[in-house]
């Protein structure tokens, strides 16, 4: 954890429409206003990269669980973990980078972490990424449902006969087959 994140913790709250509702303990009203308008789906700036790294980390965790690690493999896994976190940060918005920095377990540069420390760090990172992916899926579903509801309300607002029947929409030359008060 860095000093800034300990002094000013920021929790991102996402509403059912996928929009960030602001944060608890953000410390400033202006930040809350800015983040309120940012959908979670826009906070992942490079989704393909985040998905690739997430899949790699999850697979790596499975491999680490299955085999005992010697000192050289623990050093290598520590390097992979650190570089994975740095690469993830490149694909995320600043709000999510701050959250990831607060939650990821830092390793000291000099010591070699134990098997258990590495497994916990990997599992924590996998869990955070899965939570992020579930949040994005929920936000996308909520956006889709909101768009459907908006489309339905727009259809209900149209005068009778103005809604095209199934199959008529986009069929050229069949304008005279529509019913309604218009020619």
Secondary structure, 3 states (H helix, E strand, C coil): CCHHHHHCCCEEEECCCCEEEEEECCCCHHHHHHHHCCEHHHHECCHHHHHHHHHHHHHHHHHHHHCCCCHHHHHHHHHHHHHHHHHHHHCECHHHHHHHHHHCCCCCCCCCCCHHHHHHHHHHHHHHHHHHHHHHHHHHHHHHHHHHHHHHHHHHHCCCCCCCCCCCCCCCCCHHHCCCCCC
